[in-house]
Amino acid sequence: MAKAIEITDANFDEIANSGKTILVDFWAEWCGPCKMIGPMVDELAGEYDGKAVVGKLNVDTNPNTAMKFGVRSIPTLLVIKDGQVVDKQIGAVPKSVLAGKLSAHV
């Protein structure tokens, strides 16, 4: 089963310029709601394999990208297309909500 890729400050621009829609899960190890949605994000990575890039960015180890997008609370999930944020979800939600946001842009 596919898993979400690890997105870092170092590889973010390369991924953002891949030409594909990206779902980025901004999370941290100590965040309870982040742990709740983590498995859903991995499932979406499998379901959208080849259609979109689904990844997770740990805000504790990659603060620059989180700051660049003004992420102040986690989990925050951004849908990015052509380098621009086209949708945003703050807080844990059902997988169907995330799938809907991603589907609208692939």
Secondary structure by P-SEA (a helix, b strand, c coil): cccccccccccaaaaaaccbbbbbbbcccccaaaaaaaaaaaaaaaaaccccccccccccccaaaaaaaccccccbbbbbccccccccccccccaaaaaaaaaacc
